Amino acid sequence: MATVTLQIGGREYQLGCRDGGEAQLIAMGALVDDKIAEVTRSVGDLTESRALLMGALLLADELAELRNRADEATVQSALPLDTDPALALAIERLAQRMESLATSLEEPRRTA
């Protein structure tokens, strides 16, 4: 198992991931850090937990929008979502990333 150190919201988090998954975890961490920075610019100074919560909600909103678009495209084409495997796979991977991130953020923070 590999270990990755992420910088999110000005803090370091060490997370384990499967070997070969380091680049993906680093990219997800950068995405979360960007969302937290966006929240901080928009709302101002927040506690760490509120900034993480708001960042997660923004990401969840983006995921919901992607799912809605996929559903609309399915209705318009009158074909089930699974007829476009690439779209279904992309949505599933995004959902898995969100779940993985949520799980890792719920674990007690490890110190370096």
C-alpha positions in Angstrom: 0.0 0.0 0.0 1.3 3.4 -1.0 1.1 6.5 1.2 0.4 10.0 -0.2 0.6 13.3 1.5 -2.0 15.8 0.4 -2.1 19.6 1.1 -5.7 20.5 1.6 -6.8 23.8 3.0 -3.3 24.6 4.2 -3.0 21.3 6.1 -1.2 18.1 5.4 -3.0 14.8 5.3 -1.4 11.4 4.9 -3.6 8.9 3.2 -3.0 5.3 2.1 -4.0 4.1 -1.3 -3.5 1.1 -3.5 -0.1 0.9 -5.3 -0.4 2.8 -8.6 -3.3 5.0 -7.3 -1.0 7.8 -6.1 -1.5 10.1 -9.1 -5.3 9.7 -8.9 -5.4 10.5 -5.2 -3.1 13.5 -5.6 -5.4 14.8 -8.4 -8.5 14.3 -6.1 -6.7 16.1 -3.3 -5.9 19.0 -5.6 -9.6 19.2 -6.7 -10.7 19.3 -3.0 -8.1 21.9 -2.2 -9.3 24.0 -5.2 -12.9 23.8 -3.9 -11.9 24.8 -0.4 -10.0 27.8 -1.8 -13.1 28.7 -3.8 -15.2 28.5 -0.7 -12.8 30.6 1.3 -12.6 33.3 -1.4 -16.4 33.4 -1.6 -17.4 33.2 2.0 -14.3 34.3 3.9 -12.6 32.7 6.9 -14.3 29.5 8.0 -13.4 26.8 10.4 -11.6 23.8 8.9 -14.6 21.5 9.2 -16.9 24.1 7.6 -14.6 24.7 4.8 -14.3 21.0 4.1 -18.0 20.6 4.4 -18.7 23.4 1.9 -16.0 22.1 -0.5 -17.6 18.6 -0.3 -21.0 20.1 -0.9 -19.8 22.0 -4.0 -18.3 18.7 -5.4 -21.5 16.9 -4.6 -23.4 19.6 -6.4 -21.2 19.1 -9.5 -21.7 15.4 -9.3 -25.5 15.8 -9.1 -25.5 18.2 -12.1 -23.5 15.6 -14.1 -25.9 12.9 -13.2 -28.9 15.1 -14.1 -27.3 15.9 -17.4 -26.8 12.2 -18.0 -30.4 11.4 -17.0 -31.7 14.2 -19.4 -29.6 12.9 -22.2 -31.0 9.4 -21.6 -34.6 10.6 -21.6 -34.0 12.7 -24.8 -32.4 9.8 -26.6 -35.0 7.3 -25.2 -32.1 4.9 -24.5 -31.0 3.6 -21.1 -27.9 5.2 -19.5 -26.0 1.9 -19.9 -26.1 2.2 -23.7 -23.3 4.8 -23.3 -20.7 2.9 -21.3 -18.2 5.7 -21.3 -20.6 8.2 -19.7 -21.8 5.6 -17.2 -18.2 4.7 -16.3 -17.2 8.3 -15.9 -20.1 9.0 -13.6 -19.4 5.8 -11.6 -15.7 6.7 -11.2 -16.6 10.2 -10.0 -19.0 8.8 -7.5 -16.4 6.3 -6.2 -13.8 9.1 -5.9 -16.3 11.1 -3.9 -17.1 8.2 -1.6 -13.4 7.4 -1.2 -12.6 11.0 -0.3 -15.5 11.3 2.1 -14.3 8.1 3.8 -10.7 9.3 4.1 -11.8 12.6 5.5 -13.9 10.9 8.1 -10.9 8.9 9.4 -8.9 10.5 12.2 -6.2 12.7 10.8 -2.7 11.2 10.9 0.2 13.4 11.8 3.3 13.4 9.7 
